[in-house]
Amino acid sequence: MNRQRVLMIATSKKTKGGITAVLNIYEKFPFWDKYHVKWLETHSDGSNFHKLMFAIKAYFISLTIIPRYSIIHIHLSEAPSLVRKLPLFLYSKLWGKKTVIHFHTNTINNTFFPLYKFVFKNANAVITLSRSVRDWVISSLGAKKECIVIYNPCRQVNTLNIEKEKIVLYAGVLNKKKGYIDLIEAFAQTTKEYPDWTLVLAGNGEIKQGKEYAKKSGIEDLVIFPGWITGEEKHNLFSKASIFCLPSYAEGFPTAILDACSYGIPFITTPVGGIPDIVIDGKNGYLFHPGDIVELKEKISLLMGSTLQRQKLGHAAKDLSQNTFGQKKINEELDKLYQGLLN
């Protein structure tokens, strides 16, 4: 058996969300071929019955392939993710495999606290997306082995010769936790001074509620809901957007901010999850307190009113994508982790 083999356990390649986006980038990294990485998909979007059948299929596949791999790298987030992957973690430990838990959130359901604690205490290594989550995982969840921060990587994209438009962009699931209603309200307060700007809320979820709120705010003609965007449509929209905003109440480290950095878009977000690790207000982005509509409106207006400030923060965001979230750096960090486990 080739000892340098890694099994990556995560959601489906076709699932909408941050983990899938990260692994789609990982697939192009040198470590993927070096360690003959296989992606075992355990969850898919769809009906509850479809999800159940998908998970059962993954369990049967895991019975034969886990014994053939020396490192089992499990991507974990909220409670449903823990429940799905716990049997695979136990089966991996039964075979004496090295286990890596890649933790993609900063909150857990207290009901499942003992199970989370069991997994973190018995994993050979833990990856978190921020320093604050790393410290919490060590102090509260009892991670005993190597616990490190590895940021999610940025895509490398070319936006030359694409003209910017007066667009404020949001991308992600539309739900209250993401603060998209706050963004609609704040944007509505800018339209008197800046009537030629458009707000684009790209994502699935509460589209109907969002449209109703935009209508109630009197700006339904200025707000666009394109749904979940991918591929060329996503590239075109991110290339043209002049401001990105993610007004979340809770995050791990949002891939939407990474996308904004990749495209060099000045962004406005909240100091939650791993964001304070990286973002310095006014230097490489703008921060505001979650739910503070007045502060959010002020930050949006600052960028709308200054091409120079948009360019300054856009260059700083691009610099983050090439350095802090650079693909070469993150590939080296994962390679070093795997080498340590194999040795």
PyMOL commands that set and color helices and strands:
alter all, ss='L'
color gray80, all
select helices_A, chain A and resi 18-26+30-34+48-68+79-94+110-122+131-140+176-178+180-188+207-216+220-222+231-240+255-262+275-278+293-304+307-322+327-342
alter helices_A, ss='H'
color red, helices_A
select strands_A, chain A and resi 6-10+38-41+71-76+98-103+125-128+146-149+167-171+198-202+223-224+243-246+267-269+286-287
alter strands_A, ss='S'
color yellow, strands_A
deselect
rebuild
show_as cartoon
